[in-house]
Amino acid sequence: MWRCAGGVMETPLNCAEEQQPRAALPDSRSTVTPQEPTAEKNDKGKAVGFVLVHAGAGYHSESKAKEYKHVCKRACQRAVDRLKAGALAVDAVTAALVELEDSPFTNAGMGSNLNLSGKIECDASIMDGKSLHYGAVGAVSGINNPVLVANRLLSEAQKGKLSAGRIPPCFLVGRGAHDWAVSHGIPPCPSEKMATSEYLSISQCFLARGLGAGGSKS
């Protein structure tokens, strides 16, 4: 995991080598201390914040530490740029996650692990801290950026009830999530184009041994 405060990337945690039976990494949910713990406002008296992302749970290859750091830095910077442009926090978060999903080095979107059927199924969720509305998708195939679907579900839910007093969905899974996304203007992406040659090779290796290479990913 890398911490990004104001777009500045700090030192990564040590990563376990991929596919090696080493101890799990330390819990990444520990409290993050700001660079200046006592400074809650900047010189102009405005509240300040930070953007934090991580490259996913589990084991990470030490040989790819540089790539992980770069994609996390790009994700943080994308969110910071959106915030500076006046975007809402949920939209800045979405922009950061799109960057992670578009990278072949993270187990999200492009380059995700394959399931037992050799397909990519993704999950994503997002919540607005003010309204407490949320949007989420699970086990959705054929969508390269599932966070865009979650974000759209959130924005549709915030519009209020549908015709005849119906409550808009906030959590969709499988084919229903895919069809809803396409009907709301989110472009589909063939699952085979989301799989990288590396993970196809890993999947074939695991399947040959009667094991699964991974599950539904976000």
C-alpha positions in Angstrom: 0.0 0.0 0.0 1.1 3.5 -0.7 -0.1 6.6 1.0 -0.5 9.8 -1.0 -1.0 13.1 0.8 -1.6 16.0 -1.5 -0.4 13.9 -4.4 3.0 13.0 -2.9 3.8 9.3 -2.8 5.5 7.9 0.2 7.5 4.8 0.8 5.7 1.5 0.0 5.3 -1.4 2.4 7.4 -4.5 1.7 5.6 -6.8 -0.7 5.7 -10.6 -0.6 6.9 -12.2 -3.8 4.1 -13.3 -6.0 3.0 -17.0 -5.6 5.5 -17.5 -2.7 4.2 -19.1 0.6 5.3 -16.2 2.7 3.6 -14.5 5.6 0.8 -12.0 4.7 1.6 -8.4 4.6 0.8 -6.3 7.8 -2.7 -5.1 8.1 -3.0 -2.1 5.7 -6.0 -0.6 7.6 -3.8 1.0 10.3 -4.3 4.7 11.1 -2.7 7.0 8.6 -0.9 9.9 10.2 -0.8 13.2 8.2 2.6 14.6 7.4 1.8 17.5 9.8 -0.5 16.0 12.5 -1.3 19.3 14.1 -2.0 21.2 10.9 -5.7 20.7 10.1 -6.0 23.8 8.0 -3.7 25.5 5.5 -2.3 29.0 5.7 -5.6 30.4 4.3 -7.7 28.8 6.9 -9.2 26.2 4.5 -9.6 22.6 5.5 -7.1 20.2 3.9 -7.3 16.5 3.1 -5.5 13.7 1.5 -6.0 10.9 -1.0 -5.1 7.4 -0.1 -5.1 4.4 -2.4 -3.6 0.9 -2.3 -2.7 -1.7 -5.0 -5.0 -4.5 -3.6 -4.9 -7.0 -0.8 -2.9 -10.2 -0.8 0.6 -10.9 -2.1 2.5 -8.6 -4.5 5.6 -9.3 -6.5 8.6 -7.4 -5.3 9.8 -7.2 -8.9 6.8 -5.1 -9.8 7.1 -2.7 -6.8 8.0 0.2 -9.2 5.0 -0.4 -11.3 2.7 -0.6 -8.3 4.1 2.7 -7.0 3.7 4.5 -10.3 0.1 3.4 -10.8 -0.8 4.4 -7.2 0.8 7.8 -7.7 -1.1 8.4 -11.0 -4.3 7.4 -9.3 -3.7 9.9 -6.4 -2.7 12.6 -8.8 -5.8 12.0 -10.9 -8.0 12.4 -7.8 -6.1 15.5 -6.7 -6.5 17.1 -10.1 -10.2 16.5 -10.1 -10.6 18.0 -6.6 -8.6 21.1 -7.6 -10.9 21.5 -10.5 -13.9 21.6 -8.2 -15.1 18.0 -8.5 -17.0 16.3 -5.7 -15.1 13.8 -3.6 -17.0 10.8 -5.1 -16.0 11.8 -8.6 -12.4 12.3 -7.5 -12.5 8.8 -6.0 -14.0 7.4 -9.1 -11.2 9.0 -11.2 -8.6 7.4 -9.0 -10.2 4.0 -9.2 -10.5 4.2 -13.0 -6.7 4.7 -13.1 -6.2 1.5 -11.0 -8.7 -0.5 -13.1 -7.0 0.6 -16.3 -3.6 -0.7 -15.1 -2.6 -4.3 -16.0 -0.6 -4.5 -12.8 -3.6 -4.3 -10.4 -6.1 -7.0 -9.7 -9.0 -4.7 -10.8 -10.6 -4.2 -14.2 -7.9 -4.7 -16.9 -5.6 -7.6 -15.8 -7.8 -9.0 -13.1 -7.5 -12.6 -11.9 -9.6 -15.1 -13.8 -12.3 -17.2 -12.0 -12.6 -21.0 -12.3 -14.4 -20.7 -15.6 -11.5 -18.7 -17.0 -13.5 -15.4 -17.0 -13.0 -12.0 -15.4 -15.8 -10.9 -13.0 -15.4 -7.6 -11.2 -16.8 -5.9 -8.1 -16.9 -2.3 -7.2 -18.6 0.0 -4.7 -18.7 3.6 -3.8 -20.4 5.7 -1.1 -21.2 9.4 -0.7 -20.3 10.3 2.9 -22.8 13.2 3.0 -26.0 11.5 1.8 -24.9 7.9 2.7 -26.2 6.8 -0.7 -24.1 4.1 -2.3 -23.7 2.2 -5.5 -22.2 -1.3 -6.0 -21.8 -4.1 -8.6 -20.7 -7.6 -8.1 -19.5 -10.4 -10.4 -20.0 -8.2 -13.5 -18.3 -9.3 -16.7 -17.5 -7.4 -19.8 -17.1 -4.0 -18.1 -13.6 -2.7 -18.0 -14.4 0.0 -15.4 -16.9 -1.4 -12.9 -16.4 1.7 -10.6 -18.1 3.8 -13.3 -21.2 1.5 -13.0 -21.1 1.9 -9.2 -20.8 5.7 -9.5 -23.7 5.8 -11.9 -25.9 3.7 -9.6 -25.1 6.1 -6.9 -25.9 9.2 -8.9 -29.2 7.6 -10.1 -30.2 6.7 -6.5 -29.6 10.3 -5.5 -32.2 11.5 -8.0 -34.9 10.0 -5.9 -37.7 7.6 -6.7 -38.5 6.3 -10.2 -42.0 6.3 -11.8 -44.8 4.7 -9.8 -42.8 5.2 -6.6 -40.2 2.6 -7.4 -36.9 2.7 -5.6 -33.8 2.8 -7.9 -31.4 0.0 -7.5 -28.2 0.5 -5.6 -26.5 -2.9 -5.9 -26.6 -5.1 -9.1 -24.8 -8.3 -9.9 -23.9 -10.5 -12.9 -25.6 -10.1 -16.2 -28.2 -7.6 -14.8 -25.3 -5.3 -13.8 -23.8 -5.5 -17.2 -27.0 -4.8 -19.0 -27.9 -1.9 -16.7 -24.4 -0.4 -17.3 -24.7 -0.6 -21.1 -28.2 0.8 -21.0 -26.9 3.8 -19.1 -24.1 4.6 -21.6 -21.2 2.7 -20.1 -19.3 0.9 -22.9 -18.9 -2.9 -22.7 -15.5 -4.5 -23.1 -15.1 -8.2 -24.1 -13.8 -10.2 -21.2 -10.9 -11.7 -23.3 -9.6 -8.2 -23.9 -9.5 -7.5 -20.2 -7.2 -10.5 -19.5 -3.5 -10.1 -19.8 -1.2 -12.7 -21.1 0.5 -13.1 -17.7 -2.8 -13.9 -15.9 -3.9 -16.2 -18.7 -0.7 -18.1 -18.2 -1.1 -18.2 -14.4 -4.7 -19.3 -14.8 -3.8 -22.2 -17.1 -1.1 -23.3 -14.6 -3.5 -23.3 -11.7 -6.3 -25.0 -13.6 -3.9 -27.7 -14.8 -3.3 -28.4 -11.1 -7.0 -28.4 -10.3 -6.9 -25.0 -8.5 -8.5 -21.7 -9.1 -6.4 -18.7 -10.2 -8.7 -16.2 -8.5 -12.2 -15.1 -7.9 -14.4 -12.1 -8.6 -12.2 -9.1 -8.5 -12.4 -5.3 -8.0 
